Structures are given as C-alpha cells and as structure tokens.
Amino acid sequence: MAEEGRPYIEHDDRVGGGFSAKKKKGRGPFRARMYSEMNHRSRRGGGGGGGLNPRSRLEDDDGDVAMSETQDTPKGRYTPYDRRRRRGEDWHDRDRGGTSNMQFIVRRDPGHPDRAGGNRDPRRSWFKITIPHGKKYEKTWLLGAIQSVCAVPFTPVEFHHEHNRAQFYVEDASTAAALRQVSRRITDKDGYKLTIISNPSDAPQSIQKELKPEEIGILKNCMSRRYDGAQQALDLKNIRSDPELLCHNIDLVLNRKNCMLSVLQIIEENIPELLSLNLSNNRLYRLDELSELLRKAPKLKILNLICNELKSDRELDKVKGLKLEELWLDGNPLCDSFKDQSSYVRAMRERFPMLLRLDGHTLPPPIAFDVEAPTTLPPCKGSYFPSDDIKALVLRFLQQYYSVYDSEDRQGLLDAYHDGACCSLCIPAPVGNPARNNLSEYFKDSRNVKKLKDPAMRFKLLKHTRLNVVAFLNELPKTLHDTNSFVVDICAQTNMLLSFVVHGIFKEVDGKSQDEVRAFTRMFIAVPAGNAGLCIVNDELFVRNATTEEIRKAFATPAPTPSSSPVPTLTATHQELLQAFSLQSGMNLEWSQKCLQDNDWDFPRAAQIFTQLKAEGKIPEVAFMK
C-alpha cells in the first residue's frame, strides 16, 4: 500500500522515518537532512545521482538484501589481518574484488533445504525446544512436569544439555506451539518458573538419513578428482556446490553428522596420509565430527577453514589434538572476537603449539620441546602417617566408624561427632555415558560449589549439629565398604586437631542401585575425645562412580569379619607360634593365624612370604589393626 507515490515501509525504526520535515529543537543550523527529507524519487527507481540503490532491501519482495562494504565497522574490536589493509592477494582471495564502494545483492533462497525457514511442509517441520537453566533438573522430572501441563502428548528426540540449557527436538508445528504455551506455567521447588523456547530447526542428527552406497561411491569419485597426490592435499572448498554432486541430487551439508562422517571415512580408507585439508566456504558453524581427524588423518599439517560461520574459538578445542603447522580462519565471525592480533595468535598457539603460519602470516617460531608426554601414570603411593601412634589411632577409629556406618542403623555414629559438627556431600557433574553416571540418590544433597552458585542453597546443604549430621547419614543408601581398599593420608596434626583423608571403594547393598560399586574420598577434621579416641567436627564426603579398574579390584580380598573371639581353639604349639609370629610381624592375631595356616604352620616359610608381600605393598592396613 502506498501513500502519495511513496512505498509503504512497515516497522521503520530509522531516525526520522515516516515523519514530515520540520525543525527539531536544539539541532542547530548545521543539522544534516533527516531520512524523511531525502529525495524519495530514487527509491521508486527514478533518476538522481545521490539516491539509494534502486534495489533497496526494504522494497524487495523476494528476500534480497543489499550489503555495502562502506558501512562503519565496530570500534574497539580487532579483526585479525583486516582485508582492507592488504595490498596483495592470498591464494584464497583470488576471486575477490578490490573496490570498497561496490554494493552486492545477496539473494536468500526461500526453498533452500538447509535453511530453517525454507519451503518445507510446516506440519512435518522439526523444532528445537530449549529450557534455559534446565541442566539443574533431572531429566525424568523435567519432561514429566512439561508433559503434565502440555495440551498434547510429545516425544522428545535427542534430549541433551548444552552449557546450562536443556534441549530436545520435536516434530510438528502444533506440538511446538503447545510447548510454547507451557512456558512459565511450571514452578520448581525453589520457586523459579520454567521458560520454554521453541525455534525451527533442521532434523536432528539421529534422524537424518545416511548416504546410500551408490551416493558414497559418487562422493568418493568427487573427492578423488579434488585430491592432489603430489601435495597430499584435499580441496573440499564449497563441496556442496560441486557439479558432480548436484547432477546426482546429492545434498552434501558438512554441518550434518552423516555427511561429515562419510567424508572422514573416505579419507581414512583411502588417504590416511593426508597433509592438507581445505574446508573453506562450507558454512561450518560447528566442528564436532571433525574431532575424528586426529584418528583418521593423524599426519594432517594444514587446515583451511576460511569463510565459514564459526562464532567461537572454543570450536577449535574439538580439533586441538592435531599437530597443525598452518591454519586458516579468516572470514569466520570468531576472528572479530579478539581485541588485538597478539591475543588472536596466543589463543591459536594455546591449541596448536607447533603452528607456524596463521591466515597466511608467518608466526615467530614456537618455543617447545619435542618430547612425548608420558603414557603411563606413576604408581599410586600408599597411606601416609607421620608416626606409628597416629597410625594406630586413625586405623582404630576408621575400623570402629565404618563398622557402624555399614550396619543397619547408623544412629550409633552420634558418639563419633561433636555437638557442633558440620557435614556436606558432593558428587561430580555428569560426563560421558549417562547410564554410568547414575548418582541420583545423592543428587539432591550434592553441594558441588563449582555448579551451585546460589549462596542460600549452599548454606542449606550444609548439615549442622551432630543430630542433623547423623540424621542425614541415615538417609544415604546402605553400604558395605571394602576396608582393604582404604588409603589414608594425614593432612595436618597438632595437639588439639587432626585432619586426614580416606580414599576407598564401597558398594550399595539395597535400593535401585544395589551392588553398584562407588568410589569415595572423605576428609575428616577431628579433635581429641575421651578414651584416647577422636571426635569429628567436620566431615566432607565426595562420591563418584568407580572406574573399571577399581571395580575389578574391589572386594577381591574378603574383609575380616569382626568377632568377639577371632582366634579359635588351637593347640599349645600353634598358640606359641601364633603369638611369636604376631609379635615379630606386627600383624594382629587373625591375620597372623591366616598367614601361618596358608603355609601349613611352617614358621620360616610364612615369615618369608610375609616379608615378600609387605615389600610389595600387598598387605592391607587392616591386617595391622590390633
């Protein structure tokens, strides 16, 4: 709709747009002409040398956008190796013009299959659902709460976390609309309302179709044509527009997992000796699958990623294992995020220490030592005690403490804690396979200060006074600890305080995680108590899933069973041998008897075996508890 020959411009936010020319107060005699005072004839395609381009972006009906290089660039932000400061051309700039005042028309293809707003059936579109701060909720609770309020049933696809957000996909526009209606209608236990955001999206990676064998063959021929055997270089620049692929209707979008993995598989099977890879002009915005390059092309030295859509240098962390000597990133949004050249170079060198050239510029030689990192960790040290007296005190305390802790009723631990004692629990953030990270029984009480930022919640999760501490410990899953796995380290010791850490293995003996093996680290701070004992004033418990090696070694040696009479009736000769062996070895009677019995009461042979096992560190600390 037009008014007096002027085109109607909807939602015009420009200064002066739509208003008549009248004098503005305070602008002075040298004010510039406002938009409404400009010659509008040029916008209708009329003459006039100083008007706007005839194809104004506000008049285009087909989505054309006019882009001019004469626009001001943001100040205070450094663009590494700005093209306007260059006098020559790099090998990747041969097709670029040199006129700074030229205007370009970028045509948006409304039917582009890789664009969220393309011509696709709205009833079969995919939408990404995002819940900000959704990572702090359990998946079961979160999806259940949304489903209970949502007007239509939905099936979440590829539920995952990205930073602190929870995300999943749904198919069908009506389902996405129903989920948007749920936003801010759900309140969590802390009083916060859940926000739900819906955006159009490509099909999730797990839904996208794999390339057919005949399509793989065509792609292989295409890549073979682009491979330079003399230079061991593969040029996949703008591979999606390759005539051979277009002729066979193969839409190769390297942002799609199936497409990138197909390319990498061909590289691994045919050119694993690849030294140079050009992935420029492919609109890459993520490098997740490119991490496979480290395994599929370990000799790669040159990587070209210019003119893509990488927004953050963190994407490069996914390929930082490559021993690159040359890297091209020019033309990516991430290049605008550095304040100066030195910070840009430093960020790249942190990821690729052997880098010699960046965007065609030679860098100073790296200062590094060509020494391979050790492949094995040093062996684990045993327990540390400053004296035998402290050792006896702590081991006796732990034996008494965990005999009660592993019993049916932990109420007996009241005597072990000070009246003003404090206790907290922490579990690690889940990583890797979710099935192996099931610590849900401990999640609600976890005080992981790296993840928990709310001061009120941090204070709430601290258990104060011995009654609250023991009540809290009673709520934790019932356990059985492998005392043979204990490693004890004394951290600090004074006349009035003792701080020590216990590392070990336990398994849960009831509930839904029955027989699940866990690892723990527990720090005790204790003060002297009556009867030469200890009284806990601070207790910090860290629980995690045990490693495969820890599970293999767990409970390999049965723990001794406490009894009121651990030594059965023996002959007088055996009694004398037992007393003598216990005195000389330092082991208690139960373990001394076990050693003698295993060697048919042959004292010299038992002594020899004991000396050998002790030198190898294979005798557990519990054997010396008396």
N, C-alpha and C positions, 0 to 999 in steps of 0.2 A: 504494500500500500504506500502511495507517495502523496506528498503534500506540496502543491505548487511546484511540481517538477523535481523536487528533491526526493532521493530514495529514503525510504523509512528504515532507520537503523535501530534495531531493538537492543535494549540494555547497553546503551552507550555510556561508558564510565569515564570517558576522556573529559578533561577540564574544558568547560565551555560548550561541550557538545549539546545541541538542541536548544540553546538559548540565543536570543537576539543580541546583536552587538550593542552594548550600552556601556557607558563609562563606569569602571569599577573604582570604588573608593580606595584611595591610598596606593594606586598602582603607579602614579607619576606620569610625566609627559612622554617617557621613553618606553612605554609598555609595548610588548610585542602583540601582534594580532592573535586573537583567540581563534579557536577552531571554527566557531560559527561565523567569524568574519572572513574566512578564507574563501577563495574562488571555488565554488562547488561545481562549476561547469566541467572542470576536468574529471570529476568523479562520474559524470554521465557519459564520458567518452568524448567530450568536446575538446576544442583547442586550448591552448595555454601552455607555455613552456615550463611554468613553475609548479604545475599541479601535481597531484598524486598519480601514481601509476594507474593507468586505465583499468587494470585488473586488481582493484582494491580488494583486500582479503575480506572486507566486511560486505562486499557485494556478491562474492562467489557463492553460487548455489551448490557447487559440486565438491566443496571442501578444499579448494585450493588455498594455499597460504603463501603470501608474499613475504620473503625473507631478505633483508638487506644487510650487508656487512658494514653499513655505515652506522649502525646503532651503537650507542655507548656501551662499553663493557664495564662490569662491576669494578669499582675501585677497591684497593686494599687486598686483592686476591691475585695470586701469582699463577699464570698459565705457563707451565714449563715450555721453553723453546717456542714462544709465540710465533706463528707463521708470518705475521706482519713484519717481524724483524728479520726474516730470512731474505737472503739475496739469491741463493741458489735453489735447486730442486733436489729433493731426495728421491730415491728410487720409487718411493711410494707416492710421490706428489706430481708425477709427470702429467696427469690429466687435469691438474687444477689450473684455473686461470689466474692472472695476476692483477686484475682490475678490482680495486676496492669499492667502487661505487656501483658495481653491477648488481642488479636485483634478480633474484631467482624465484621461480614458481615451483613449489613442492606440492605435487598432486597426491592427495590422500586417496588411496584405492578403497572405496567402501566395501568392496567384495573380497578384500584380502583375507585369506583364511587364517593368517597368523595374527590378526588384529581383533581385539576383544569386541569391537563394535562393528565387525564385518557383517556381510549378508549371510546370516545363518538362521535357522529356524529357532525363534525365541522360545518355543516350547521344549526344545532339546538342547538349550544352551547350558553351559556349566557356569557356576558361580563359586567364588571363594568366600567363605564365611570366616570372619576374623573376630575374635573376642579379646580386646586389649586386656592385659594383665591376667589372661586366662591360664597362664602356666602354673600359677599358685594353687589351682584347683585340681582335684583328682578327676581323671577323665570320666569315670563312671558317674560321679556326682554331677559334673558339668553337663554332660549330654542328657542325663536323666532329668535334670532341672529344666533344661531347654525343651525337651520333648513333652514334659508335663504341662507346659504352658502353650506350646506351639499348636496352632489350629489344625495343622496337617502333619501326618507322620513323615519322617525323613530318614534317609540312610546316609550317614556321614562317610565320606570317602577320603582316605589318606589323612586321618587325624594326626596332627603333628604340632610341634612347638617351634616358633621362630622368634628368637630373643625371648621376651616375656609374654608373647602373644600365643594364644591357642588358635589353630586354623584347621579347617577341613573344607571339602568341596561337596556341593550338592548339584544334582542335575534337575533342571526345570525351573523356569522363572517364577511360577506360582509358589513353589517351595521356598525359594529365596525371599520372595515378598513376605511370606508368612513368618519367616525367621526374623526379618527386619521388624515386624510388628512386635516381636517378643522383647526387643531391646528395651532395657531399663525397667522391665517388669519382674525381674528376678533379683532378690536381695540375698546376699550371702550372710554367713553367721556374724560377720563383722560390721554389717550394716551398709556395705557397698552394693550399688546396683550394677548389674552386668550390662555392658554395652555390646551390641551385636552389629557388625558391619558387613554388608554384602556388596561384592563387586563382580562384574562379569569377568570370566577367566577362560583360558584355553582348557581343554580337557586335561585332567591330572595325568602325571606321568604313567601311573599304573594302568590307565585306561587307553592311552594312545597305542595304536596298532604297531606291531613290529613290521619291519620291512620284509617283503616276501623274498624267497631265494632268488627269483629272477631279477628283482629290484636290486638286491645285493650285488648280483653279477654286473648289472649296468653301472652301479656306483663304483665298483672295482675298476671297470674299464675307464670310467671318467677320471678316477684318481690316478690310474696308470698314465693317462695322457698328460696329467698335470705334474707328474713326478720327473725331476731332473736327476738322473742316476749319477752324472758326473759330480754334481754338488751335493748329492744325497738330500735334496730339498723338495718338499711337497708344497705346492701352491694351491691352497683351497680358498683363495680370495673370492668372496661373493659366490660361493659354491651353489647357492640356491638358484641363481640365475643362469647356471650352466645350460647351454642349448641342448646338450645330450639328455640331461635330466628332464628338462621341460618338455622335450619331444616325447618322452615316455611317461609324462604326467607324474613324475616323482617329486614330491614337495619335501626337500631336504632342509629342515629347520634345525640348525645345530643347537638351539636352545632346548630342543626336545631330547629327552634322555635316550630314547630308542635310536634317534638319528646320530647323535654324537657317539654313542657306544658302538654303532655299526661302523662308523669311520675309524674309531680306535681299534676295533677288532681287525679290520683290513690292514691297518698299519702294523699291528702285532704279528699277523700271519705272513705278511709279505715284505715289509720294510722296517724291521725292528732296529736296523742300524741308522735310522733317520737322524739327521743332524739339524735340519732347519724345517720349521713348520710355519706357514703363513695362513692365519685365520682372520685376516683383516676383512672389514666390510661385511660381516655376518650378523650384525645386530646382537651380538652376545651380551647378555646382561648378567650372566652367572657362569661360574666355571666349575660347578660341582663334579660333572663327569670327567672333566679334563684332568682331575687328580690321578686318573688311571694312566696318564702319560708316563709317570715315574716308573711304572712296571712294564708298560708296553713299548716305550721308546726311551730307555734309560740313558742313551748317549746324546739326547737332544741338547743342542747348544744355543740355538737361535729360535726365538718365539716371537712372532709378529701378531699383535692384537690391535693394530691401529683401526680407528674409525669404527669402533663397536660402541656398546652402551653400558660399559662397566662404570658403575657410580661410586664404588668404594674400593680403596686399595686393599680392604680385607678380603676381597675375592681372590687376590693373588696368594693368600695364605694356603689356598687349596692346591697350589702347584709349587709351593716354595721348596719342595724337596728336589726339584730339578736343578742341575748344575749348569744354569744358563750363563753364557758369556755375552749374549746380545739379546736385548728386549726392546720391543716397540710398543708403546702405549698411546702415542699421540692421537688425538681425536676422540678420546674417551672422556666422559664427564669427570672421572676421578682426577684427571690432570688439573682441574680447576680448584681442587680442594687443598692445595698446598700453598703456603704463603710465600715461599721462595724456592729457588732452584735447589739449594742445599738440602732443604727438608725433603724435597721430592727424591733426590738422589739417595739420601740417607735411608728413606723408607724402602726403596727398592733394594739397596745393598743389604739391609737387615734380612730380607727374604732370600736374596740371591748374592751371597758373599763374593762369588767369583765373577760378578758382572763387570764387563769391560766396556760395553757400549750401550747407551740408553737413548732411544729415539734418534739414532744415527750419530750421537755425540760421544766422543771418546772420553771415558772416565779415568781418573787417576788410578794407577794400579792398586788392587786391593792388598791390604796388609793381613795376611793369613798364613797359617801353617798347614801344609798339605799332609795332615796326619789324620788317619781314620779314627773316628770315635771308637772307644772300646765297645765290644759287642756283648760283653758279659759284665754283670754287676759283681762287686766284691762280695765274698760270703758274709752272711749275717753274723754279727757278733752275739755272744751270749749275754746273760744278765750281768749287771754291774752292781756291786755292793762295795762300799768303802771299807767295811770291816766285817769280820765273822759275826760279831754281836748284832750288827744291824741286819745282816743276812738272816740270822736265826729269828730275830724279832719280826721281820716283814713276812718271811715264809710261813711262820706260825700264824700270823694274822690272816694271811690270804687263805690258808687252809681252813681256818675257822669261818671266815667270812663267806667263802663260796660253798661250804657245806650247808650253810643256812640258806644262801641265795638260791641254790639249786633244789631246795626242799619244797614241799607242798605249800608251806606258809612262811613267808619272808618277814613275818612280824617280829621274829627273833632278832632282826637286824637293828631294832631300836637301841639296843645296848651298844651298838658299834658307832652310833652317830652322836655328835654334840647337840645340845639343845638348840643352838643357833645355826645348825648345819645348813649348807646350801648345795643343791644338786641340779644338773642340767644334762640334757640328752641332745645329741647331734647326729644326723645322717648326711651322707654326701648327696649332691644334686644328681639325679638320674642321668646316666650316659649309656650309650651302646644299646644292647638288646633289652627292651623293656621287661621281657619275661625274666631276665636275670637280675633285674633291679627292683624286685618286689619287696619293698620295705614299708609297706602300707601300715603295718601295725605300729610303726614308730613315727610315721609321718606327722601326725597331728601334734606330737610333743617335741618335734625337732626344733632346736634353736640354732640353726645354721646362720650365723650373723653375716655371712657373705651373701646370702639370699634374703634374709629377713631384715628389712630396713625400718620397720615401724618400731619406735622406742617402747611404746606401750606393750606391744606383743613380746618384745624381747624381755621385758621385766616380768610379764605374766608367765612366761615359760620357765622362769627360774623357780625352783621349788625351795621354799624357806622353812626352817624348823624341822626337827627330826621326825615329827609326826607326819608332816606333809611329804617329806622325802620318802619315808618307808611306805606310805600310802601310794605314792607314785610308783615306786619299785614293784609293789604288789600288782599293779595294773599291767605291767610289762609281761610279754609272753614267758611261760615257764621254760626253763633252760636246763641244759647239762653242759658244764664246762669241761674241756679237755685240759686238765691241770698240767699234763706233760708238755703242752704247747706254750706254757707261760714263759714269757721273757720279761724280767723285771729290771728296771733302771732307777737308781736313786738319783733324783734331780737336785735336791737341796736337803741339808741336815744341820740343825742347830740343837741346843739343849732342850728347846721348847717347841720344835717343829720338825716334821719330817715330810718331804714331798717325794712321791715315787709314782712311776708309770708302769702299768701292766699291759702287755700285748698278749693276745691269745685267741683261741678258737672255742666256739660253743655251738650247740645245735638246739633248736626249739623242739620241745617234746610234746606239745599239744597245739590245738588250733589249726587254722587252714594252712599254716606253713610248717607243719610238723616234719621233723627230720631235716629241715633246711639248715645248712651249715653257714654260720656267720663268723666274721672276724670282728674283734673289738680292740679298742685302746681305751684304757681308763686311767685317769690321773686322780690320785688321792692326795689330799693335804691333811695330815693328822697331827694331833698333839698327844703328849703322854697321858695315859689313863692308869687307873689302879691295876694292881697285879701285873705290873710290867707290860701292860698292853698299850693299844693305840685307840684313839677316839677321832673319828673323821669329822673335819669341819668343812671340807669342800670336796665334792665328788663330780667329776666331768666324765661322761660316758659317750664314746663315739662308736657307732655300729655301722658296719658295711657288709656287703656280700663277700664271701670268701673267694679267693682266686682258685683256679683249677688245681694248682699245686698244693694249696692249703687244704682243699677238700680231700685230695689224695692222701695227705699225711695225717689228717685229723683222726683221732681216736685209734691210731694204729697200735699203740701200746695201751692196754686197758689200765685205767686209773685204779689205784689201790682202794679197796673197799674198807672204810673205817669200821673197826670193831673194837669191842671192849677188851678182847683178848686176841690180839693179832698173831700171837705165836702159839701154835698148837702144842700138845704134849710131845716132848722129844726125849730121847734117851739122854743120859747124863753126858755121854761123849759128844753127842750133837749139840747139846746145850753149851758145853765148853767151847766147841768150835765156833758156834754162832756168836757168843759173847766176844770171843777174840777177834773174829772177822769184823764185827760191827765196830769194835774199838779201833782197829787198825785202818779200816776203810772210811770211817766216818758216816757210813750209811746207817739208817735205822734198822731195827731188828727184822722187820718184814722184808725189806729189800735185801738184807744180808742173807736171810734164810733162802730167798728166791735164787740168789746167785749161787749159794752152796748147793742147793737141790739141783739146779740146772747142770752142775758139774759133778753130780754124784758124790757130794760131800768131800771132794778132793780139794783140800785147802790150797795147796800151791797152784793148782790149775785155775781155781776160782779167783785167786789173787792176781794171777797173770791176766785173765780175761777182764777183770775189773780195771786193772791198770791201763790196759789197751783201750777199753771203751771210754774211760774217763779222759784219756788223752785225746780221743776223737770227739769229745763233747757229746756223746750219745746217752749219757746217764742223766735223766731229768732231775730238776731241782727237788722234786717231791721225795726223791729217794733219800735225801739228807735231812728231811724234816723229822725231828725227834719230839 
